[in-house]
Amino acid sequence: MITKHLVSFFAATLISLGANAGIIFEDDFDTEAGAAGVSSLNYTSFNNWTVSDGTVDVVANGGWGISCAGGSGKCVDLDGSTSNAGVLTSSLLSLSAGTYSLSFDISGNQRGGAADRFTLALGGFLNEAFELSSTAPWQTVTRSFTVLNDSANSIIFNHVGGDNIGIMLDNISLSKTDVPAPGTLALFGLGLIGLGFARRNARK
């Protein structure tokens, strides 16, 4: 029979292993700008972001002929409607040491004209430039990085240009990935159970 102490230890260990798991930050912009189907030019009232050095637009799927990722919800035009593309900066994120995955969906501006560009930055871990033609379809970008020491950083999308039509952004997600898989946890649990039986047999 497994002792209460072993069960408690097993539960505490699982909690400890899972504490670093899962999604750290995510946003699909669907709750921005009020009711479903409502777009907003030069939007600044984001729940999880600030806008600086220009403007961005929140676009409901279908607004101005634009389709958001998956054909529903809302997305962000990174070049707002003031002829000055904005910088979209997330709230400050606390990152403990470990491995992370950042993903987001982007498409071309969907309205013609020249190609558009933006840079992605996340502390000293990610710094990358992207260029998309106006007709580039929705695509998911995924980047992995490792944090060696606990830190606090923001995700920054900095669009270049100012013609009021920019790259479209949707579905940002940041997850911590250095977590034991469910199978690993199950094997760990079986090992503890086996240890419990071995202790019981030893006492006999």
C-alpha positions as CSV (number, residue, x, y, z in Angstrom):
1,M,0.0,0.0,0.0
2,I,1.3,3.5,-0.9
3,T,1.8,5.7,2.1
4,K,0.1,9.0,2.5
5,H,3.5,10.6,2.6
6,L,4.4,9.1,-0.8
7,V,1.1,10.3,-2.3
8,S,1.7,13.8,-1.0
9,F,5.2,13.8,-2.4
10,F,3.9,12.6,-5.8
11,A,1.3,15.3,-5.9
12,A,3.7,18.1,-4.8
13,T,6.2,16.9,-7.4
14,L,3.6,17.0,-10.2
15,I,2.6,20.5,-9.2
16,S,6.2,21.6,-9.1
17,L,6.9,20.1,-12.6
18,G,3.8,21.7,-14.0
19,A,4.3,25.1,-12.4
20,N,6.5,26.2,-15.3
21,A,4.1,24.9,-18.0
22,G,1.9,26.4,-20.5
23,I,0.9,29.7,-22.0
24,I,2.6,32.9,-20.6
25,F,0.7,35.3,-22.8
26,E,-1.8,35.2,-25.6
27,D,-4.0,37.7,-27.5
28,D,-6.2,37.4,-30.6
29,F,-7.6,41.0,-30.3
30,D,-11.2,39.8,-30.6
31,T,-12.3,41.7,-27.5
32,E,-10.8,45.0,-28.6
33,A,-12.9,48.0,-30.0
34,G,-16.1,46.9,-28.4
35,A,-18.7,44.6,-29.9
36,A,-18.0,41.9,-32.4
37,G,-17.8,43.2,-36.0
38,V,-16.6,46.7,-34.8
39,S,-13.4,48.1,-36.2
40,S,-11.5,51.1,-34.9
41,L,-9.0,53.4,-36.7
42,N,-5.9,54.6,-34.7
43,Y,-6.9,52.4,-31.8
44,T,-5.1,53.0,-28.5
45,S,-7.2,51.2,-25.8
46,F,-5.7,47.8,-26.0
47,N,-6.0,45.4,-23.0
48,N,-2.5,44.1,-23.3
49,W,-0.6,46.5,-25.5
50,T,0.5,50.1,-25.8
51,V,0.9,52.0,-29.1
52,S,3.7,54.5,-29.6
53,D,5.5,56.4,-32.3
54,G,2.5,56.3,-34.6
55,T,-0.8,54.4,-34.9
56,V,-2.4,51.0,-35.6
57,D,-5.9,50.0,-36.5
58,V,-8.1,47.2,-35.1
59,V,-10.0,45.6,-37.9
60,A,-13.0,43.3,-37.6
61,N,-13.0,40.4,-40.1
62,G,-14.4,41.7,-43.4
63,G,-13.8,45.3,-42.5
64,W,-12.3,47.3,-45.5
65,G,-12.1,44.1,-47.4
66,I,-9.7,42.6,-44.9
67,S,-9.8,39.0,-43.7
68,C,-8.4,38.2,-40.2
69,A,-6.7,34.8,-39.5
70,G,-9.1,32.0,-39.7
71,G,-11.7,34.2,-41.4
72,S,-13.2,35.5,-38.1
73,G,-12.7,37.7,-35.1
74,K,-10.4,40.8,-35.2
75,C,-6.8,41.5,-36.2
76,V,-4.5,44.5,-36.2
77,D,-3.2,46.6,-39.1
78,L,0.3,47.6,-37.9
79,D,0.2,50.7,-40.1
80,G,-2.6,52.9,-38.8
81,S,-4.5,55.7,-40.5
82,T,-2.3,58.7,-39.7
83,S,0.5,58.1,-42.3
84,N,2.7,57.0,-39.5
85,A,3.0,53.3,-38.7
86,G,3.0,52.5,-35.0
87,V,5.0,50.4,-32.5
88,L,2.9,47.8,-30.7
89,T,4.4,46.8,-27.3
90,S,3.0,44.2,-25.1
91,S,2.6,44.5,-21.3
92,L,5.7,43.5,-19.4
93,L,6.1,39.7,-19.2
94,S,8.0,37.9,-16.4
95,L,10.1,35.1,-17.9
96,S,11.7,32.6,-15.7
97,A,14.8,30.7,-16.9
98,G,13.8,28.1,-19.5
99,T,12.9,27.6,-23.1
100,Y,10.0,29.5,-24.8
101,S,8.1,29.5,-28.0
102,L,6.5,32.6,-29.5
103,S,4.0,32.3,-32.3
104,F,1.9,34.8,-34.2
105,D,-0.1,35.0,-37.5
106,I,0.7,37.6,-40.2
107,S,-0.5,38.4,-43.7
108,G,0.2,41.1,-46.3
109,N,-1.9,44.2,-46.2
110,Q,-4.5,42.7,-48.6
111,R,-5.0,46.1,-50.3
112,G,-2.3,46.2,-52.9
113,G,0.7,48.5,-53.2
114,A,4.3,47.9,-52.2
115,A,5.6,45.3,-49.8
116,D,5.5,46.1,-46.1
117,R,8.1,45.6,-43.4
118,F,8.2,45.3,-39.6
119,T,10.6,44.2,-37.0
120,L,9.9,41.8,-34.1
121,A,11.8,42.2,-30.8
122,L,11.6,40.5,-27.4
123,G,14.3,41.6,-25.1
124,G,17.7,40.3,-26.2
125,F,16.2,37.0,-27.2
126,L,14.5,37.8,-30.5
127,N,15.2,40.5,-33.1
128,E,14.1,39.9,-36.6
129,A,12.8,41.8,-39.7
130,F,9.9,40.6,-41.8
131,E,8.8,41.7,-45.3
132,L,5.6,40.7,-46.9
133,S,4.0,41.5,-50.3
134,S,0.5,42.9,-50.2
135,T,-0.9,39.6,-51.3
136,A,1.0,37.3,-48.9
137,P,-1.6,35.0,-47.3
138,W,-2.0,34.4,-43.6
139,Q,0.9,32.4,-42.2
140,T,2.0,31.3,-38.7
141,V,5.4,32.3,-37.6
142,T,7.0,30.4,-34.7
143,R,10.3,31.3,-32.9
144,S,12.0,29.5,-30.0
145,F,14.4,31.1,-27.6
146,T,16.1,30.3,-24.2
147,V,16.1,32.5,-21.1
148,L,19.1,31.8,-18.9
149,N,18.1,34.1,-16.0
150,D,14.8,35.4,-14.8
151,S,13.8,38.6,-16.6
152,A,11.0,40.9,-17.6
153,N,10.5,41.8,-21.2
154,S,7.9,42.9,-23.8
155,I,7.0,41.7,-27.3
156,I,7.4,44.5,-29.7
157,F,6.1,44.8,-33.3
158,N,7.6,47.9,-35.0
159,H,6.2,48.6,-38.5
160,V,8.1,50.5,-41.1
161,G,6.4,53.0,-43.4
162,G,3.4,55.3,-43.4
163,D,0.9,54.7,-46.2
164,N,-2.0,53.7,-44.0
165,I,-2.0,50.0,-45.1
166,G,0.3,47.6,-43.3
167,I,1.0,44.0,-42.4
168,M,-1.9,42.4,-40.5
169,L,-1.2,40.7,-37.2
170,D,-3.3,38.2,-35.2
171,N,-3.1,35.4,-32.6
172,I,0.0,36.1,-30.6
173,S,1.0,33.3,-28.1
174,L,4.0,32.9,-25.9
175,S,4.5,29.6,-24.1
176,K,7.1,28.0,-21.9
177,T,8.1,24.7,-23.5
178,D,10.7,23.0,-21.3
179,V,8.0,21.0,-19.4
180,P,7.9,17.2,-19.0
181,A,5.5,15.7,-21.5
182,P,2.4,13.9,-20.0
183,G,4.0,10.5,-20.7
184,T,7.1,11.5,-18.8
185,L,5.0,12.6,-15.8
186,A,3.1,9.3,-16.0
187,L,6.3,7.3,-16.0
188,F,7.5,9.3,-13.1
189,G,4.3,8.5,-11.2
190,L,4.7,4.8,-11.9
191,G,8.2,4.9,-10.6
192,L,7.0,6.4,-7.3
193,I,4.3,3.8,-7.1
194,G,6.9,1.1,-7.7
195,L,9.0,2.7,-5.0
196,G,6.1,2.5,-2.6
197,F,5.6,-1.2,-3.2
198,A,9.3,-1.9,-2.8
199,R,9.3,-0.1,0.5
200,R,6.3,-2.1,1.7
201,N,7.9,-5.4,0.6
202,A,11.1,-4.5,2.4
203,R,9.2,-3.9,5.6
204,K,7.7,-7.4,5.3
